[in-house]
């Protein structure tokens, strides 16, 4: 990636930030959260049907100006879908990112007295078999994580 046309480190950092923020917004714009969260209404209206063709800088700045910080309460109604009986894959697919999460991580319950659950997407870089071998997942962006893992058992 040639960034020589950008004159300063600050410009390069802004360019990379805009590129990353816009790629995340584009990848997740069709999720259940993006389409239903009141916190994203203004952003969705500002980018309606234009998100794929928008300049990275403009999309990034629109996101930055229209989306405020959120709390866990914003996500809790969708995370509750994992605990419905029965848990259906169709109900939890595309909640916060495309597809199904690899697993649910949870907090240590130190704030509020109960755990907070977080779906983790594209985190498993290697799946180990019971025979001791491993299967590499062909996605160089996947990373290993250390977390308490609660595997999903959805239909």
C-alpha positions in Angstrom: 0.0 0.0 0.0 1.7 3.2 -1.2 1.0 6.1 1.0 3.8 8.3 -0.4 1.2 10.8 -1.7 0.3 11.6 1.8 2.7 14.2 3.2 2.5 13.8 6.9 2.2 11.0 9.4 -1.1 12.6 10.6 -2.5 12.4 7.1 -1.4 8.8 6.8 -3.0 8.0 10.2 -6.3 9.7 9.2 -6.3 7.9 5.9 -5.8 4.5 7.6 -8.4 5.3 10.2 -11.0 6.4 7.6 -10.3 3.2 5.6 -10.7 0.9 8.6 -13.8 2.7 9.9 -15.5 2.7 6.5 -14.6 -1.0 5.9 -16.2 -2.0 9.2 -19.3 0.1 8.5 -19.7 -1.4 5.0 -19.2 -5.0 6.3 -21.7 -4.6 9.1 -24.4 -2.4 7.5 -26.8 -5.3 6.9 -26.7 -6.7 10.4 -29.7 -6.9 12.7 -28.1 -4.3 15.0 -27.3 -1.8 12.2 -30.8 -2.0 10.9 -32.7 -1.8 14.2 -30.6 0.2 16.7 -31.8 3.7 17.4 -28.2 4.7 17.9 -27.5 4.1 14.2 -30.7 5.6 12.7 -29.1 9.0 11.8 -26.1 7.2 10.2 -28.3 4.9 8.2 -30.4 7.7 7.0 -27.3 9.7 6.0 -25.8 6.9 4.1 -29.0 5.1 2.8 -28.2 3.1 -0.4 -25.0 5.1 -0.9 -22.7 3.3 1.6 -21.0 1.1 -1.0 -20.1 4.0 -3.3 -19.2 6.6 -0.7 -15.6 7.9 -0.3 -13.9 6.3 2.7 -13.2 9.7 4.3 -16.8 10.9 3.9 -18.3 7.7 5.2 -15.9 7.7 8.1 -16.7 11.3 9.0 -20.4 10.7 8.7 -20.1 7.8 11.1 -18.0 9.8 13.5 -20.5 12.7 13.5 -23.7 10.7 13.7 -22.9 7.7 16.0 -22.5 8.3 19.7 -20.9 6.0 22.2 -23.2 3.2 23.4 -23.5 1.1 26.5 -24.2 -2.6 27.0 -27.9 -1.8 27.3 -27.9 -1.0 23.5 -26.9 -4.6 22.7 -28.6 -6.6 25.4 -31.9 -7.1 23.6 -30.2 -8.8 20.7 -27.8 -10.7 22.9 -30.8 -12.1 24.7 -31.7 -14.0 21.5 -28.9 -16.4 22.3 -30.7 -17.5 25.5 -34.1 -18.0 24.1 -35.4 -21.5 24.2 -35.0 -22.9 21.6 -32.1 -20.8 20.3 -32.5 -20.7 16.5 -29.5 -20.0 14.2 -31.8 -17.9 12.0 -32.6 -15.7 15.0 -28.9 -15.0 15.9 -27.4 -14.9 12.4 -26.1 -11.5 11.3 -26.7 -9.9 14.7 -23.7 -7.7 15.0 -21.5 -9.0 12.0 -22.2 -11.2 9.0 -22.9 -14.8 9.8 -22.8 -16.5 13.2 -20.3 -15.7 16.0 -17.5 -18.2 16.7 -18.4 -18.1 20.4 -19.8 -15.9 23.2 -17.3 -14.4 25.6 -18.4 -13.0 28.9 -17.2 -10.6 31.5 -16.1 -11.4 35.0 -19.3 -9.8 36.6 -17.3 -7.2 38.4 -19.6 -4.3 37.3 -23.3 -4.8 37.9 -23.0 -8.2 39.6 -23.8 -10.3 36.5 -21.8 -11.2 33.4 -22.1 -9.4 30.2 -22.0 -11.5 27.0 -20.2 -10.6 23.9 -20.4 -12.5 20.6 -17.0 -12.9 19.0 -16.8 -13.1 15.3 -13.9 -14.4 13.1 -11.6 -15.0 16.1 -10.6 -18.7 15.8 -7.5 -18.8 13.7 -7.0 -22.6 14.3 -9.3 -25.4 15.1 -7.6 -28.2 16.9 -8.9 -31.7 16.4 -9.1 -34.4 19.1 -6.2 -36.2 17.3 -3.9 -33.4 18.1 -3.7 -32.0 14.6 -5.0 -28.6 13.6 -6.9 -27.1 10.7 -5.9 -23.6 9.6 -8.8 -21.4 8.6 -7.9 -19.6 5.4 -8.4 -16.1 6.6 -5.3 -14.1 7.5 -7.3 -11.5 9.4 -8.5 -14.0 12.0 -6.7 -13.7 15.3 -6.4 -15.9 18.4 -8.1 -14.6 21.5 -7.9 -15.5 25.1 -11.4 -15.4 26.7 -13.8 -17.5 28.6 -15.6 -19.4 25.9 -19.2 -20.5 25.9 -19.9 -22.4 22.6 -23.3 -22.0 21.1 -25.7 -24.8 20.6 -28.2 -23.3 18.3 -30.4 -25.2 15.8 
